[in-house]
């Protein structure tokens, strides 16, 4: 296992990828398997990923990302989606934990009831939760990529409605961000300095 401190401190947002090196289906699936270990409220797991990797799909995505060449040069661009109506899919998400004896039926019932009460009539909270879950999954994906010797970049500069239409996202799927992943190209910056801890931490 990679040293997590080294992974965090050396991760960068890449601007240059080696366009000649690709990722296999298995490598892509392994990255997403790791990404799904991200936390989510009630263990909702309300996320989905679209791996844009073919030349044809990249060509469709490029103008929707305002011509950013990372889309073409990286091995894959993940469209990271958060899903709405998470209370409707929660029972299926929790069932494996019940089957494994991690949660008992009373906890299952309590969580499903609480989630239904929170989200069912609250579209704003559904959207907030979709963005939270998608963002946590995206960060986990980027750390997983770094741990496997790859670079990544989170991208918010894209036409959300256009991406949703072009890649047939469901009505309850929000494209939270895109994450390019691939092998390093030339000219990437090292990680830029961060604010001092004393500027961002308060003890109370």
trRosetta pair geometry for C-beta under 8 A, 3 or more apart (Angstrom, degrees):
i j d omega theta_ij theta_ji phi_ij phi_ji
1 147 7.9 -28 -168 -162 62 128
2 6 6.7 -117 169 73 93 109
2 7 5.1 88 126 -59 127 118
2 146 7.8 -170 123 115 166 79
2 147 4.1 -158 24 -141 145 88
3 6 4.2 64 83 13 107 111
3 7 6.7 178 88 -14 54 85
4 7 5.3 -51 -144 36 37 116
4 8 6.2 36 158 -19 69 104
4 143 7.8 18 -143 -172 85 126
5 8 6.0 -56 -148 37 28 107
5 9 6.1 12 161 -6 65 115
6 9 6.1 -65 -138 46 27 101
6 10 5.8 3 170 -1 66 120
7 10 6.6 -73 -138 46 18 95
7 11 6.3 34 162 -45 61 103
7 143 5.8 73 145 -159 127 85
7 146 5.0 127 -159 109 88 120
7 147 5.2 -6 -115 -75 138 80
8 11 6.2 -44 -147 7 24 114
8 143 7.1 -7 -82 -119 69 110
9 191 6.9 -154 171 42 50 163
10 146 6.9 153 89 -171 89 127
10 191 6.5 -148 -144 -22 26 129
11 142 6.5 85 -164 146 138 103
11 143 6.7 -62 -78 -101 150 60
11 146 4.5 -68 -97 -81 95 157
11 152 7.7 -20 -161 46 103 98
11 191 6.8 69 75 -88 45 125
12 151 6.7 -26 69 -141 89 105
12 188 6.2 123 106 163 147 120
12 189 6.6 -178 -159 84 140 72
12 190 6.7 -136 -81 -171 136 27
12 191 5.0 -136 -86 -77 86 69
13 152 7.4 -53 -122 101 53 60
13 153 4.7 84 -168 -123 79 76
13 154 6.5 -67 -119 27 117 73
14 17 6.2 85 134 -65 137 80
14 70 7.3 138 102 -126 87 120
14 74 7.9 126 89 -92 127 108
14 151 3.8 69 -45 152 143 132
14 152 6.6 122 12 56 107 14
14 153 5.0 -107 51 -51 69 105
14 180 7.3 -110 69 93 104 112
14 182 7.7 -126 87 57 155 87
14 184 6.9 -141 -123 -117 136 68
14 185 7.5 115 179 29 120 90
14 188 5.2 -42 -133 -117 77 133
15 70 6.8 -95 -149 -74 41 114
15 153 7.3 101 -72 -91 42 146
15 187 7.4 -66 81 107 106 96
15 188 6.1 162 39 -111 77 74
15 189 7.6 50 11 5 116 89
16 73 7.1 -63 -157 135 45 155
16 184 7.3 43 98 -174 86 61
16 185 3.3 -115 148 79 90 116
16 186 5.8 -79 145 61 152 43
16 187 5.1 87 -12 64 159 91
16 188 5.2 -137 43 -58 99 83
17 70 6.6 98 -4 -141 117 69
17 73 4.2 145 59 131 102 100
17 74 4.5 143 -22 -88 171 56
17 75 7.1 -140 175 -19 139 67
17 151 6.7 -155 -99 68 85 120
17 180 7.1 -116 -44 150 143 122
17 182 3.9 47 -153 84 132 135
17 183 6.4 101 -165 66 81 51
17 184 7.0 -106 -126 -141 48 16
17 185 4.7 32 72 -25 7 111
18 21 4.6 35 103 16 115 110
18 73 7.7 135 65 175 10 95
18 182 6.7 -161 49 147 67 111
18 183 4.3 -37 42 91 116 104
18 184 6.3 40 -19 84 102 36
18 185 4.9 172 -54 -83 52 69
19 72 6.9 2 -122 129 124 79
19 73 4.3 -81 -77 -140 99 67
19 74 8.0 -36 -100 -23 66 16
19 182 8.0 8 -91 175 39 155
19 185 7.4 31 -21 -88 71 124
21 75 6.5 -56 108 -76 70 114
21 182 6.8 131 85 -176 95 94
21 183 4.2 0 81 22 143 141
22 53 7.6 90 -157 -174 103 110
22 75 5.0 135 -143 -137 44 102
23 27 4.3 -122 -172 87 96 130
23 28 5.4 115 123 -54 123 85
23 31 8.0 -3 -180 -14 152 133
23 53 7.3 -100 59 -130 95 133
23 75 4.3 96 -6 148 96 144
23 76 5.7 -61 42 -14 128 118
23 150 7.8 17 -83 -105 126 144
23 181 7.2 9 -27 110 153 107
23 182 7.2 -127 -29 -111 109 62
24 27 4.7 102 52 4 77 99
24 28 7.1 -141 95 -2 43 86
25 28 5.8 -58 -151 38 32 111
25 29 6.2 31 153 -18 67 108
26 29 5.6 -55 -144 39 31 111
26 30 6.2 34 155 -22 65 105
27 30 5.7 -53 -148 34 30 112
27 31 6.7 34 153 -21 63 102
27 148 7.6 152 -157 158 99 153
28 31 5.8 -52 -154 31 33 113
28 32 6.7 24 152 -11 65 105
28 51 5.3 63 -176 -137 138 157
28 53 7.0 -69 -84 -62 153 149
28 76 5.9 107 -108 -51 118 172
29 32 5.8 -58 -150 40 34 107
29 33 6.2 41 151 -26 67 103
30 33 5.5 -47 -144 31 34 115
30 34 6.6 33 155 -15 63 102
30 148 7.7 114 110 -86 122 155
31 34 5.9 -59 -157 37 31 108
31 35 6.3 33 147 -23 66 107
31 141 6.1 59 165 -149 98 84
31 144 5.3 141 -144 115 68 128
31 145 6.1 32 -132 -75 122 77
31 148 7.3 -99 -86 18 91 150
31 181 6.8 74 -149 176 166 173
32 35 5.1 -48 -143 34 39 117
32 36 6.4 43 156 -25 67 100
32 49 5.4 -149 -120 51 122 155
32 51 7.7 -88 -51 -59 131 119
32 78 7.8 165 -84 -121 98 138
32 141 7.2 3 -99 -110 48 108
33 36 6.0 -54 -155 29 30 111
33 37 7.9 38 145 -26 56 95
34 37 5.9 -46 -169 14 44 115
34 140 6.6 -162 134 151 80 99
34 141 7.2 129 91 -107 94 48
34 144 3.8 134 104 -115 142 143
34 147 8.0 -152 -170 56 163 134
35 38 6.2 -15 175 -17 55 111
35 47 8.0 -116 137 116 109 148
35 49 7.1 76 87 -56 153 147
35 137 5.0 61 169 -173 100 83
35 138 7.6 25 -148 -84 120 21
35 140 4.9 134 -135 97 54 104
35 141 3.9 12 -97 -74 120 85
35 144 6.1 -100 -58 8 69 147
36 45 6.8 32 -158 -142 93 110
36 47 7.6 -164 -108 70 74 122
36 137 7.0 14 -90 -131 40 109
37 140 6.3 -169 70 -173 78 146
38 47 7.7 38 62 2 129 157
38 133 7.5 127 112 -165 124 63
38 136 4.3 143 176 133 126 95
38 137 4.4 -145 29 -88 154 54
38 139 7.2 114 -114 62 127 84
38 140 4.0 -140 -71 -10 100 147
39 136 5.9 -84 60 174 68 152
40 43 6.1 91 71 -135 89 22
40 44 4.6 -104 135 48 123 83
40 45 5.5 176 39 -60 149 36
40 46 6.3 164 -171 19 148 77
40 47 7.5 -147 -79 -16 143 106
40 132 7.7 130 -132 111 73 96
40 133 4.5 36 -121 -120 112 106
40 136 6.7 -178 -76 67 71 143
40 137 7.9 7 -64 -50 111 99
41 44 5.6 18 73 -8 70 117
41 86 7.9 88 75 114 102 157
41 115 7.8 144 127 -108 104 103
41 129 6.1 -77 31 -139 133 113
41 132 7.4 48 -17 98 109 137
41 133 7.4 -92 16 -70 83 104
42 86 7.7 137 62 134 125 123
42 90 6.0 -17 129 -134 133 126
42 94 7.6 -57 160 -69 90 118
42 111 5.1 141 -143 -173 105 112
42 114 7.4 -177 -92 84 127 108
42 115 5.1 9 -68 -74 172 125
43 93 6.0 177 123 140 86 113
43 94 6.3 112 84 -91 119 77
43 97 6.8 65 101 -31 167 149
44 86 4.3 5 -159 -178 133 133
44 89 7.4 81 -168 84 78 98
44 90 5.9 -52 -117 -96 72 90
44 93 6.1 71 -160 91 28 171
44 115 7.3 152 -88 -133 106 141
44 129 7.0 33 45 165 168 125
44 133 6.3 -81 79 -94 117 148
45 93 4.9 177 37 -140 113 127
45 133 7.5 147 -144 -164 13 132
46 82 6.0 47 119 -167 94 72
46 83 4.3 -127 -177 55 88 92
46 84 7.9 118 -180 -39 132 10
46 86 4.1 -61 -76 -105 144 115
46 89 6.9 133 -100 66 86 129
46 129 6.6 44 59 132 146 104
46 130 6.1 -89 123 -106 121 66
46 133 4.9 86 65 79 85 170
47 80 6.8 -23 -162 -173 112 82
47 81 6.4 142 -161 83 58 60
47 82 5.8 -34 -99 -103 70 53
47 83 6.7 -146 -72 -3 19 93
47 133 5.3 -147 -53 136 100 106
47 134 5.4 149 -114 -93 103 63
47 137 4.6 88 -134 -20 172 163
48 81 4.6 -17 62 65 84 116
48 83 6.3 69 -7 -51 103 113
48 173 6.2 -51 47 -127 126 125
49 78 5.1 -27 -162 -162 106 110
49 79 7.0 147 -160 72 50 56
49 80 5.9 -13 -107 -106 81 58
49 81 7.0 -163 -77 21 32 83
49 137 7.7 -138 -64 144 109 133
49 141 7.9 142 -107 -91 141 147
50 78 6.9 141 69 -159 48 54
50 79 4.0 -3 53 49 105 109
50 81 7.1 59 -9 -18 96 115
50 167 5.5 85 167 167 167 141
50 169 7.6 -97 -33 -82 142 92
51 76 5.2 -21 -166 -167 92 127
51 77 7.8 143 -159 74 45 40
51 78 5.8 -22 -99 -100 61 73
52 57 4.6 -153 -153 135 83 120
52 58 6.0 129 151 -78 105 60
52 61 5.2 44 -174 -33 161 153
52 71 7.6 -23 108 -161 134 91
52 76 6.6 141 70 -164 51 66
52 77 4.5 -19 60 64 110 91
52 78 7.4 -170 17 -81 79 21
52 79 6.5 71 -23 -22 110 97
52 167 7.5 -79 -78 -101 110 138
53 57 6.7 33 43 62 36 133
53 58 7.5 -8 -174 -49 10 101
53 75 6.8 -1 -133 152 98 64
53 76 4.4 -23 -89 -106 97 89
53 77 7.8 -177 -70 26 53 59
54 57 4.5 88 57 10 88 102
54 58 6.8 -152 91 -6 44 86
55 58 5.7 -55 -146 38 30 112
55 59 6.4 34 154 -23 64 105
56 59 5.8 -54 -152 32 29 112
56 60 6.8 28 150 -16 62 104
57 60 5.6 -53 -153 35 37 112
57 61 6.3 29 152 -16 68 109
58 61 5.7 -60 -144 41 33 107
58 62 6.2 50 156 -43 67 98
58 71 5.6 152 -158 147 89 90
58 72 5.3 114 161 -104 131 59
58 77 7.2 119 -110 12 84 118
59 62 5.9 -34 -143 9 29 119
59 72 7.9 56 -75 -98 56 101
60 63 7.9 -70 -178 31 29 92
60 64 7.5 10 144 -1 62 119
60 166 5.6 168 161 176 114 130
60 167 7.9 136 118 -66 130 83
61 64 5.5 -76 -159 48 46 111
61 65 5.9 29 152 -12 83 113
61 71 5.4 -158 106 -164 109 135
61 77 6.3 -177 132 69 162 145
61 163 7.2 42 -131 -116 84 93
61 166 7.3 164 -87 110 58 145
61 167 7.8 27 -86 -54 97 120
62 65 6.0 -70 -148 45 28 100
62 67 6.2 42 165 -111 89 38
62 68 7.6 -155 -149 52 67 54
62 71 4.9 177 -96 89 69 143
62 72 6.1 23 -92 -50 123 99
63 66 7.5 44 -172 -82 38 19
63 67 6.6 19 -109 -62 47 68
64 158 5.6 42 137 -166 81 96
64 159 4.6 -104 -158 42 78 105
64 162 4.5 -163 -126 112 110 124
64 163 5.2 138 156 -68 144 77
64 166 6.3 -122 -53 10 153 152
65 68 4.8 -81 136 33 107 104
65 70 7.9 -104 144 63 146 90
65 71 5.0 147 53 -54 152 138
65 77 7.9 -86 -59 -158 155 163
65 155 6.7 5 -143 158 116 147
65 157 6.7 78 -164 105 69 81
65 158 4.5 -31 -103 -102 65 101
65 159 7.9 -116 -64 11 32 76
65 178 7.0 -68 -101 46 122 161
66 157 5.9 -67 28 151 131 105
66 158 7.0 -140 -3 -102 89 49
66 159 7.7 131 -46 -29 82 89
68 71 5.7 100 86 -13 81 99
68 155 7.1 179 81 -135 163 138
68 157 6.7 104 -39 92 141 121
69 72 5.5 -56 -163 40 61 105
69 73 5.5 44 146 -14 88 114
70 73 5.8 -65 -130 48 31 102
70 74 5.4 29 175 -23 72 112
70 77 7.6 107 124 -88 88 114
70 153 5.9 -55 -167 53 156 149
70 155 7.3 -179 83 -71 139 137
70 180 4.7 -115 154 -34 111 174
71 74 6.9 -48 -132 30 13 103
71 77 5.5 -16 -132 -46 70 150
71 180 6.8 -117 -88 -93 41 124
73 182 7.0 -157 126 61 71 166
73 185 6.6 -19 166 -48 133 147
74 77 6.0 101 78 -62 130 77
74 153 7.6 -127 -75 26 144 108
74 180 3.8 -173 -33 -176 170 106
74 181 6.1 105 -180 59 122 29
74 182 3.8 -163 -152 -16 65 128
75 150 7.9 -74 25 -142 131 126
75 181 6.2 -52 57 100 97 72
75 182 3.8 150 -2 -106 84 90
75 183 6.8 72 -36 -3 119 77
76 180 7.4 164 91 -151 44 53
76 181 5.4 -11 65 58 89 96
76 182 7.0 157 22 -67 59 84
77 155 7.8 -24 -150 27 113 140
77 178 5.4 7 177 178 105 116
77 179 7.1 160 -159 79 58 39
77 180 4.9 -28 -102 -96 81 71
77 181 7.7 164 -93 16 33 70
78 138 7.8 177 97 -118 124 83
78 141 6.6 -94 57 173 162 159
78 178 6.6 161 81 -160 51 61
78 179 4.6 -9 55 58 105 92
78 180 7.9 -170 18 -79 70 23
78 181 6.8 34 -11 -4 105 114
79 163 6.2 174 -126 171 134 127
79 167 6.2 140 14 83 167 166
79 169 7.7 -116 136 -74 140 121
79 175 5.4 -50 -173 -131 102 108
79 178 5.5 -29 -101 -105 55 87
80 134 5.0 132 139 -170 101 98
80 137 6.1 174 -158 93 121 109
80 138 4.6 -11 -109 -78 179 103
80 141 7.2 -146 -90 10 130 153
80 175 7.3 101 69 -159 48 60
80 176 5.2 -57 103 57 93 102
80 177 5.4 0 52 64 115 70
80 178 6.8 172 10 -103 82 28
80 179 6.0 49 -28 -4 120 106
81 130 7.9 -40 164 -175 62 107
81 134 6.2 -107 132 -108 15 127
81 169 6.3 174 -105 -137 144 124
81 173 4.3 -1 -176 -173 139 102
81 174 6.1 143 -157 68 75 42
81 175 5.6 -44 -95 -93 79 47
81 176 6.4 148 -127 -2 22 87
82 129 7.3 175 175 111 129 57
82 130 2.9 132 127 175 117 74
82 131 5.6 -127 20 -59 161 28
82 132 7.5 100 -123 47 150 47
82 133 5.1 127 -127 67 106 96
82 134 3.5 -97 -51 -31 97 114
82 135 7.9 -12 -57 -12 129 67
82 173 7.5 151 75 -155 34 56
82 174 5.0 -19 61 60 85 103
82 176 4.9 71 -10 -53 102 123
83 86 6.4 121 95 -81 90 80
83 89 7.2 16 110 18 141 149
83 130 5.9 -166 52 -119 20 106
83 133 7.9 -48 32 80 68 141
83 170 7.9 21 -125 71 99 120
83 172 5.5 42 -163 131 80 97
83 173 5.5 -28 -101 -99 74 65
83 174 7.5 -176 -86 16 24 78
84 123 7.5 3 -151 -143 127 75
84 126 4.6 55 -146 157 83 124
84 127 6.8 -7 -99 -74 103 58
84 130 5.7 -35 -69 -59 59 138
84 172 4.1 -122 52 -159 96 85
84 173 7.6 -121 7 -58 84 25
84 174 6.9 90 -40 -22 93 103
85 88 4.6 -1 155 12 105 121
85 89 7.2 93 114 -7 84 93
85 119 7.1 137 -134 141 31 123
85 126 6.4 20 -47 -142 36 138
85 172 5.4 -47 19 -144 109 141
86 89 6.1 -69 -155 47 46 97
86 90 6.1 69 148 -54 75 95
86 115 6.8 -94 104 -177 93 124
86 119 5.9 -101 51 -151 86 173
86 126 6.8 175 3 -137 90 83
86 129 6.1 -93 1 116 144 139
86 130 7.5 -172 -45 -72 114 76
86 133 7.9 134 -92 -20 146 157
87 90 5.5 -31 -144 -1 35 124
87 112 7.3 108 -162 -161 83 62
87 115 4.3 170 -108 131 90 98
87 116 4.5 131 -174 -89 140 53
87 118 7.4 164 -70 61 125 81
87 119 4.5 177 -26 64 115 123
87 120 5.8 -60 53 -64 156 77
89 92 5.7 -57 -170 45 65 109
89 93 5.9 67 135 -27 84 108
90 93 5.3 -60 -143 39 36 113
90 94 6.0 24 164 -14 73 110
90 111 7.0 -147 166 129 132 100
90 112 5.6 168 104 -111 123 74
90 115 5.1 100 -47 87 168 162
91 94 6.1 -65 -144 42 27 102
91 95 6.4 45 157 -47 64 97
91 108 7.7 68 -128 -179 71 105
91 112 5.7 38 -75 -109 83 132
92 95 5.7 -33 -146 2 33 120
93 96 8.0 -61 172 21 33 96
94 97 5.4 -60 -166 40 60 113
94 98 6.2 59 140 -22 84 102
94 103 6.4 -44 -176 54 103 157
94 108 5.5 151 134 -129 137 90
94 111 6.5 148 -95 87 156 138
94 112 7.2 -118 26 -61 151 96
95 98 5.5 -56 -149 37 37 112
95 99 6.1 37 155 -20 70 107
96 99 5.4 -53 -142 39 34 113
96 100 6.1 28 159 -15 67 109
97 100 5.8 -56 -142 42 29 107
97 102 4.3 -75 -168 65 82 119
97 103 4.5 49 127 7 108 110
97 108 7.9 168 85 -87 102 98
98 101 7.8 45 177 -67 31 22
98 102 7.4 -83 -67 53 22 74
98 103 5.1 -54 -80 76 64 95
98 104 7.4 88 -131 -137 82 14
98 105 6.8 69 -142 -81 124 57
98 108 5.3 15 -80 -70 127 139
103 107 4.6 -123 -163 84 96 126
103 108 5.4 116 133 -57 124 83
103 111 7.8 -44 -155 3 148 139
104 107 5.4 95 55 11 67 100
104 108 7.1 -123 105 -6 35 94
105 108 5.3 -53 -147 37 36 118
105 109 6.2 35 156 -19 69 104
106 109 5.9 -52 -147 37 30 109
106 110 6.3 30 154 -20 63 108
107 110 5.6 -55 -144 37 31 112
107 111 6.2 28 159 -17 67 107
108 111 6.2 -61 -148 38 24 105
108 112 6.3 19 158 -14 63 110
109 112 6.0 -58 -144 39 28 108
109 113 6.1 26 158 -17 64 111
110 113 5.9 -60 -148 40 26 110
110 114 6.1 24 156 -18 64 110
111 114 5.8 -55 -141 39 30 109
111 115 6.1 27 160 -17 65 108
112 115 6.0 -56 -144 39 27 108
112 116 6.3 29 156 -21 63 108
113 116 5.8 -55 -147 35 29 111
113 117 6.4 26 156 -16 63 108
114 117 5.8 -58 -151 38 30 111
114 118 6.2 26 154 -18 66 110
115 118 5.7 -58 -144 38 31 110
115 119 5.8 -8 173 10 70 116
116 119 6.9 -72 -129 49 19 85
116 120 5.1 27 -177 -42 63 121
117 120 6.9 -21 -98 13 13 111
118 122 6.6 -68 158 35 50 140
118 125 6.3 -120 159 133 86 153
119 122 5.8 -103 -138 56 29 98
119 125 5.9 -132 -109 101 64 112
119 126 5.2 95 -159 -79 98 86
119 129 6.9 -47 -104 13 120 152
122 125 4.0 16 129 25 121 116
122 126 6.4 151 98 -20 70 84
123 126 5.3 -51 -147 35 38 118
123 127 6.4 38 155 -19 68 102
124 127 5.8 -54 -152 36 33 110
124 128 6.3 34 150 -19 66 105
125 128 5.4 -49 -143 37 36 114
125 129 6.1 36 156 -20 66 105
126 129 5.9 -58 -149 37 27 109
126 130 6.4 30 152 -22 63 106
127 130 5.6 -52 -147 33 32 113
127 131 6.5 27 156 -14 65 105
127 174 6.7 97 -139 -54 77 159
128 131 6.0 -61 -153 38 29 107
128 132 6.3 29 151 -19 66 107
129 132 5.5 -51 -144 37 34 113
129 133 6.1 29 160 -16 68 107
130 133 6.1 -57 -143 40 26 106
130 134 6.1 22 159 -14 63 112
130 174 4.9 91 135 33 140 127
130 176 6.9 -161 139 -72 83 112
131 134 5.9 -56 -139 42 28 109
131 135 6.0 29 160 -21 63 110
131 174 6.8 -53 -67 104 74 143
131 176 5.4 151 -126 -125 59 110
132 135 5.9 -63 -149 37 24 109
132 136 6.4 21 157 -16 64 107
133 136 5.9 -55 -148 37 30 109
133 137 6.3 28 155 -16 64 108
134 137 5.7 -58 -147 40 31 111
134 138 6.2 34 154 -23 66 107
134 174 7.1 -117 -25 86 154 95
134 176 3.2 147 116 -4 147 160
134 177 6.9 151 139 18 113 82
135 138 5.6 -51 -144 34 31 113
135 139 6.5 31 157 -17 64 103
135 176 6.1 -129 -53 163 68 139
135 177 7.1 74 -99 3 69 125
136 139 5.9 -53 -148 36 31 109
136 140 6.4 30 153 -17 63 107
137 140 5.7 -56 -148 39 32 111
137 141 6.2 39 151 -24 65 105
138 141 5.5 -52 -149 33 32 116
138 142 6.6 31 153 -19 65 103
138 154 6.1 80 156 -111 129 110
138 176 6.8 -139 -32 98 134 122
138 177 5.5 32 -107 64 165 120
138 179 5.4 174 -151 -51 95 132
139 142 5.7 -52 -149 34 34 110
139 143 6.5 30 154 -14 65 104
140 143 5.8 -55 -149 39 33 109
140 144 6.2 37 151 -22 65 106
141 144 5.6 -55 -148 36 30 114
141 145 6.4 33 153 -22 64 103
141 152 7.2 160 122 -141 87 161
141 179 5.7 109 103 99 133 168
141 181 7.6 -98 156 -66 104 134
142 145 5.6 -48 -148 31 33 114
142 146 6.6 33 153 -16 63 103
142 152 4.4 -152 -128 86 81 147
142 154 6.7 -49 -66 -51 142 94
142 179 6.2 -127 -68 -150 91 133
143 146 5.7 -52 -148 37 34 111
143 147 6.3 38 152 -21 65 107
144 147 5.6 -57 -150 37 30 115
144 148 6.6 15 156 -7 64 109
145 148 6.1 -71 -153 44 30 100
145 150 4.1 -83 -178 82 86 113
145 151 7.0 -19 140 104 120 7
145 152 4.4 99 75 -42 155 123
145 181 4.9 -129 -119 -133 142 115
146 149 7.8 72 -174 -51 32 11
146 150 6.7 -100 -75 67 27 63
146 151 7.4 47 -92 -107 72 37
146 152 6.9 -88 -46 11 81 108
149 183 7.9 3 129 -118 90 79
150 181 5.5 32 150 -175 136 92
150 182 6.4 173 -160 98 102 9
150 183 6.4 -74 -123 -83 73 47
151 181 7.2 169 87 -147 46 49
151 182 6.4 -24 60 69 86 59
151 183 7.1 75 17 -171 94 13
151 184 5.2 99 -22 -81 130 72
151 188 6.9 -112 -129 -107 158 166
152 179 5.6 0 -173 180 113 99
152 180 6.4 163 -154 84 56 55
152 181 4.8 -11 -100 -97 90 74
153 179 6.9 165 77 -154 44 55
153 180 4.7 3 48 49 98 101
154 177 5.4 -1 -167 158 93 143
154 178 7.6 138 -163 79 47 46
154 179 5.6 -24 -100 -100 56 81
155 158 6.2 65 134 -24 110 112
155 177 6.2 148 68 -179 49 87
155 178 4.3 -26 64 68 109 94
155 179 7.0 -176 14 -81 84 30
155 180 6.6 59 -22 -14 124 95
156 177 5.4 -50 -82 -119 72 96
156 178 7.9 177 -75 25 28 75
158 162 7.7 -126 161 65 82 106
158 163 5.8 44 143 -43 122 133
158 175 7.6 -75 92 129 125 137
158 178 5.9 57 -7 -4 151 129
159 162 3.5 26 112 26 124 122
159 163 6.1 154 86 -20 68 82
160 163 5.9 -56 -146 36 27 109
160 164 6.3 28 156 -19 63 107
160 174 7.7 -6 -169 -167 124 72
160 175 5.3 -175 -143 63 80 111
161 164 5.7 -54 -148 36 31 113
161 165 6.4 26 156 -15 65 108
162 165 5.9 -59 -147 39 30 107
162 166 5.9 23 160 -16 68 113
163 166 5.9 -58 -136 41 28 106
163 167 5.9 -11 175 15 65 114
163 169 7.3 39 122 -13 76 130
163 175 5.0 12 97 -33 131 173
163 178 7.7 -136 -129 -62 158 120
164 167 7.0 -78 -138 53 16 84
164 169 4.2 -77 -145 45 72 124
164 173 7.2 164 -130 90 101 93
164 175 5.8 -138 -65 -14 84 115
165 168 7.7 21 -179 -71 27 37
165 169 7.8 -48 -42 31 23 88
169 173 4.3 -127 -179 84 104 123
169 175 6.4 -117 -66 -49 165 95
170 173 4.6 92 54 -4 80 109
175 178 7.3 3 177 -57 110 81
184 188 6.1 -94 -152 6 100 141
185 188 6.8 115 68 -36 70 102
189 192 6.6 21 133 -59 133 86
195 199 4.5 -99 167 74 114 136
195 200 5.5 104 100 -32 127 116
196 199 4.9 99 65 -4 79 103
196 200 7.7 169 89 6 47 88
197 200 6.4 -83 -153 50 36 90
197 201 5.1 0 170 2 81 128
198 201 6.6 -61 -108 48 24 95
